[in-house]
Amino acid sequence: MRRVVSLCLPSWPTDRLRRSASPAAPPSGEPLATVRQDGPRRVLAGIDAAARRAGLKRGMPAAQAMAMVPGLRLAAAEPEADAAALMRLGLWCLRYAPLVALDPPDGLLIDIAGAAHLHGGEAALMADLLARLERTGLCARLSLADTPGGAWALARFGPGGIVLPGGLGDALSPLPVAALRLPPETVAALREVGLARIGGLMRAPRAPLRRRFGPEPLLRLDRALGAEPEPLAFLTAPDMPQAAARFAEPVSSPEVLAKVVADLCARLAPDLERTGLGARRLDLVFRRVDRLDQAIRVGTARGSRDAGHLARLLTERLPRIDPGFGIEEMVLTASRTEPLAERQLSGAVLGQGPEIADLAALIDTLRLRLGAERVYRLAPVESDLPERAVRRVAPLSAPSGALWPADLPRPARLLDAPEPVAAMAEIPDAPPLFFVWRGARHRVARADGPERILGEWWVAPGETDMTRDYYRVETEAGERFWLFRDGPMEAEGRWWLHGLGEA
């Protein structure tokens, strides 16, 4: 299934001028517009957010715009420079998915099906993309839907955001018919007969519509809803290790596709070896006979040029591909690489020296099946507070040098947030005799403590007076817990459960 992100850049010409530090661009916040010649008149070609808030629109005469906004700055439109910059932005967006298409003059279309899992899901991918664009000074709106036309309409005429699979009809219904990318004269003609919204067009009889307005409105509607395919011309990443296979006859058999995947990986591996690189990310594009390209993307924990391992990762994703009426070409690209040093294997072959387990292949398989965000390891952080003394890092990240104190044992499992318990102790600084957690009563048989931990006032001002007394306790049933009291007994400190088991 296609999942297409429409990236709309409503202020693209002016944002590009500001990012290029053009002398014609005023400081951010002051209205700016670009102008082009339209016969004898000069009209606005692009406007920034400040000009838009002042009521200016594209196509407005420049003289009228300057009368409406006296402080308006004008710059000559540079459509060639805008197009070249949009191409560079499209190539940059290949980091998110292998299928990126230009949507000139101010947008991109990104098919993220098969790639969203490497970014933590669709919502995380879109949030990261939007945050990066905004940090670079670009005004952007994003929408995600099942079709390019649907995503385009929602990004420019709707609220944007994510439309769940199968929900396009309801999402498009209240939008104006102009959201179907129809010519202005067709939009005006539809409005004259009362079809101002897409919902009305969806409910209207099709035969009279086709006779009166021609095939274009219904074709655009069907493409937006996914009833008709909409091919896109996707960008090709330059100067990246690549292997391709074209077929005399379209293929669709899973067995054949798996064999081609293995062949492509075997052909790509020598190219990586000659350049001393290892693949960190692979993109496999399937070019169908109906021009509805599909792609899968896999990542590796560390650079690899093991053809068998790379082929296995890609083959795991093959069930996600719909070959349709057949695939006529497959293109494998190492879209992200890193230097890969050679390893000395003679000692291992002769049985000399320790055998070092390479976990990269296992990690790649786990990330592919479970999701990249679910495969990690825990690393120590220099902090007295237990909840700050650990963080998630990539499975094969280099050691930071920090260590947990060997003389301060910690539980095998730390709760995300301490949970309150009811407990009773006989004397101050003594462990509890029993405690009640989640409705169950636990009587303490053995205990060790207290270990006093103070707040980190240099991190959070509210922790200046914070005190915790931790106890390791074992119940009569043999269960082990990590409890703490957040203040002295005489100050009526409360008891909390923070960990389970023992490391």
N, C-alpha and C positions, 0 to 999 in steps of 0.2 A: 504494500500500500504506500502511495506517495504521501509524504508529509512535507509541505512546502512552506518555507518562511519567506514572506514578502518584506523586504527592507525598503522603506520609503524614506527618502531624504528631502524633505520639503524645502530646505534652505541650501541645497547642495552648491549652487554657483557662488553664493555669498559666503558660505562656510569654507569653501575651497580658497576663496580670496583671503579670508582671515588667516587660515592655516598657512598660506604661502607668504604671510607677512607683506602683502601687497601695500604699497603706499596709498592706494586708492581706498583701502578699507579702514573705516573708523574704528575706535575701540569698541569692544563688545558692549552691547546694550544700546548703542546708537543705531538708528535705522539705516540700512544699506540695501541698495537694489542695483541690479545690473540691467542695462538697456541694450536693445538691438534696433536696427533700422527696419521698419515695416512700411515700405513705399516712402512717402514723404514724411512719415511720422516716426518718432522714437517712442517705443513702447517698453514696458517692463518685461524683462525676460526671467528674472529671478529676484526673490525678496527674502529677507531674513525674518526672524521671529518678531523683532521689534517693529518692522514695517508692516508685518501681517497684523499685529495687534492694533496698529494705527488705521487699519481699514484698507490697505493697499492690496491689489491683486495682480497676478500675472496678466499681461496683455493690456493693462491700463496705460493710457498715454502718459509719457514722462512729465509733460507740463501739468497735467491734472494731478499727478502724484506729488509733485513739488509744491503745488498749491495747497494740497491737503496736509502735507508734512513739511513745514518750512526747513527743518534741519536735515532733510533727507540727503544722504550722500549717494551719488550715482557713479557707477563704473561700467566700462564697456564690457558687454558680454563676450565670453571666450568659449564658444561651444566646443571647439576642438580640445582645448585644455580641460574642460569639464569632462568630456568623454574619455580622454586619456587617464585622468585621475580616477574616474569611475572604474575603468579597467583595472587599474592598480588596486583599488579597494576590493574588486571582485577576486583578484588573485590572492589578496590577503585573507579573504573570507574562506579560502580553501582549507584553512586550518580547522574550520568547523565541519565541513562536509566536502566530499569530492565533486559534487554536482552543483556548480554555481553558474547562473546565467545572468547576463546583463539585462536590465529593464530600463533602457534609456528613456528620458534623459536624467532621471534622478532616483534610480532604484536598482535593486538586485533581487533575484529569486534564488533561494537556496533549498535544495531538496535534501533534508536531513535524515530521511529514512535510512536506516542502517548505520548511522553515525552518531546519533544522539546519546547512545549508551556510553560513549567515551567521554562525555561531558557531564555525566550525572543525570541525564534525562533531558526531555524537551524544555522544561521550564528553566533548568539550570543553564542550558545552552543559550537560550534567549536572553536570560538575565546577564550572563557574561558578555554576550555580544553587545547588548545595549549599553552596559556599563563601560566597556572599552571604547565604543563610539563616542559616548558623552564625554569621557575623559580627554578625548582628542579634539573636543570642540565641535562635534557634529550633532546637529539636531536630527533625531531619527524616530521613526515609528515602526513597530514590528507587529506582524500578525502571522499566525501559524494555522494552516488548514490543510485539507486533503487535496486541494487543487491549486494550481498557480493563480487562476482567475479568482477563486474564492479568497485566497490570502491577499491578493492585490486589492480587491474591493474592500475588505475589512481594514486594511492598513490605511487606505486613503479616504474612505467614506464612512467607516465604522469605528468601533471602539478599539480595534486591534486586539492583542492578546491571543490566547490559545483557544481554538475551537476543537473540541473533542471529535474523534472519528465518527462520522455519521451525523454530525450536527450542523452541517453547512446550510441546509434548507432553512432552518429556523433562524440562523445567524444572518443570512443574506436577505430574508424576507422584508425587513423594515428599511433596507437601504434604497436610495434612489436608483433609477435605471441607468444613470450615468456611471454607476459603479461597475457596469458590465463592459466598460471600455468601448462604448458605442460612439459614433460620430455625433457632434452636437445637433445636426439637423435631424437625425433619427431620434435622439432624446426629446427634442422639441415636438416632433410628430407624435411620439408615444404619449407625451403629456397632454396633447390636445384631445386625445380619446380617453383620458382618465387613467392611463397606465404610468403613473409617476413612480411607483415603487416596484421593486423586484417581486414582491409577494403577489401583486396584481398580475404581473406578467406570467408568473408561475401558474396562476389559476385560470388565465384566459385561454379560450379555445385556440389551438395551434394552427389549424388550417386557415382561418381568416387572417391571423397574424402574418402567416407566411405570404399569403396573397397580397396583403396591403403593404407590408414593410420589407418583404424580401426575406432571405434566409438568415441574414446577419444577426438580428436580435435573438432568435432562437438558438443559433449556433453558440453565441456568446453565453447565453443562459445555460445551455447544456454543458459547455466547457467549465463554467464556474461551479456547477453542481456535480461534475464528474461523469455525466452521461456520455460526453464526447471527449476523446483524448486531446490533450494540448501539448504537442512536442515543444521542447525548448532547446536552444543552442547553448550548450554548456562550454565553459572555458576549459582550456587545457593548460595544466601547470607546465611552465617551461623549465628546461635544464634540470630535470629530475630523472633518476634511473627508472627505466620503463621497459616493459615487454608487452607485445601485442600479438593477438592471433585473430586472423580473419578466416571466415568459413565460406567455402564454395556454396554450401547449402545451409540455411538456418538450422541451428541445433537447439534442443530444449531438454534432452534427457539429463537427469541429475547425474547419472554415471559418466556421461560424456563431459559434462561441465566440470566434474571433479577431476577427470583426467587432464583437462585443459588447464585447470588451476595448478595442478602439480607440474605440468610442463612449463607454464609461465614462471613459476617460482624457480624451477631449475635453470631457466634461461636468465632470470634476473640475478641470481646469486653470483655468477662470475663477474657481472658488471659491478656489483657491490664490492667484490673481492679486489678487483683491479684498482678501484678508487680508495680502498682501505676503509670502507664504510659499512655500517650495519643498519638495517631498517628498524626504525622505531615505530613507524606507522605505514600501513599499506592500504592503498585504495584500489579496488577492483571494480571497473566500470563495465557494465553489460549494455552493449548497444543493440537494441531490438530493431526488428525490421519496420516497426511502426514508429520509430524514432522516439519512443518513450524510454529513455535511458534509465537504468537503475544502477545502484552501486552499493557495495558493502565496504566498511572500513574496520580494520582491526589494528590494535596497538600492541606493542611489546614492552616488557618491563625494562629491557636493556637492548642495545643494538644487536641484531641477529642477521646472519645470512645463511642460516640452516634451512635449506630449501624444504626439507621434509616438515620441519616444525612450522614454518610459515604457511605451507600448504594446508596443514591440519587446522590452523587457526581460521583460514579463509573457508575451508570446507565446512566448518561448524556453522558458518553463516549462510551457506548456500540455500537452505530451506526458506529463507526470507525472500528469495528472488523469484519473481513471477516471469517466466520466459515469454509469456504471451504467445504470439504466432511464431516465435523463434528468435534466436540471438544470432546476429551476423558478425559481431566482433566483440572481443574481450580485451580490455587494456588494464594491465597491472602496473601501478606506479608506487614507488617508494617515496611518499610525499613528505616524509620526515626521516632524516638519517642522522647518525652520529659516528664519529671516528671509532673504529673497532680494532683494537690491538690484537695482534696474533698471540696465541698461547702456546707455550712449550708443552708438548704432549709426550715426548720421548720417555721422560721419567715415569709417567703414569703407565705407559705401555710396558715398560720393563719391570714394573712393580716397585720402582724406586720413588720414595716420597709419598706423602699422604694423598689420598684421593679426596678431592674437593667437590662437594655436591653443587651442581648448578641448578638453582631453584627457578631460574628465569622461565623455563618452559612450563613448569607447574603453575607459576604465578600467571602467566599469559592465559593458560587454560581456565584457571579459576576466575580471572577477571572477565573472560569472555562469557562464561556461563553464569556467574553470579552478579556481574556488574563491577565496574572499576571502583566505585565508591565503597564496595563491601570487602575489598581486599587491601589490607594495610598491616602495618605493624606498629607497636607502641614504642615510643622513645621517651626517655626521661627528660624532664625540664627542671632546672634549678629553682625550686620553690618549696617552701615549708608546707603549704596547704596541699593536701592530697589531690584535690580536684584540679590543681594547676600543675602538678608535678608530672603530668603525662600528656602526650599529644600524639595524634595520628600522623604517620609519615608514610611515604611510598615504601612498598615492601623491600626494595633493594637500595634505598637511600643510604648514603654513607653515614657512619656513626658520627654523632655530634661531639663526642667526648664526655658528655655529662653521664653520671652514674647515679643510681639510687643508693643511699647509704646502706652498707651491708649490715650494720648493727640495728637498723630500724626496719624490721620485717613489715610487709604490707600484705593486705588480703589478696587472694587470687582474683576476686571480682570486686570492683569499686562501683557503687551505685552512681548513676548519673547525678542524682541529687540526694542528699541525706534524707531519710524518712524518720519522722518522729516515732518514738516508742514510749510506753509507760514503764518506768523502772523504779526500783527502790533499793537504796543502799543504807547500811547501818550507820556509818560514820563518814565524815568528810574525807575526800581523797580515796575512798574505798570503791571497789567495783560493785556493781549491783548484785543483789542476791537473786533477783529474777527480773525479767522484762517481758512485756507483751508487745508483739509485733504482728500486724495484720490479723489481729484477733486470736493469735496463738500465744500461749504462755510458755516461756522458756525459763527453766531454773538453771542457774549458773553453778557448775561444778568446780571449775578452775578458771583463774583469771590472771592477767599480767598487766601492770600499769600503775599509775597513769603515765602517759607520754604527753607532756604539755606542749601545745602548739599555739603560737601567738599570731595575730593578724599581721598582714604585710601592709603597713601604713603607707609605704612608698608606692604601692600599686593602687590601693583604694583608700581614700581618706576615711571612709566609714569603718575601717578595720583597726583603728587606733587602739581601741579598748577590747578587741575581740580575743577571747581565750577559749581553747578547747582542751579537754582532758580525755585522751583516747585510752581505751582498754581493749585488750585481746581476751575474749572470753570463750570458754568451751562449756556447752550445756551438758546436762546429764545424759542426753541422747547422743552425745558425741559431735554435735554440730558446732561449728566455730564461727564467731561473728566479731565484727569490729565496731565498737560503740564509742560514743563520746558524749560528754556533758559540756554544754556551751557556757558554763559558768560555775563558780563554787556552789556547794550545797547550800551554804547560808544565804547565798544570793538567789536561791531558787532556780538554779540552772536547769535547763531542760535536757532530756536524753534523746539521742539520735542514733540511728543505725546507718553506718556509712559503707560497710564492706561485708563480704561473705567469704568463708573459707580462709585458707592460709596459704601463702606463697611457699 
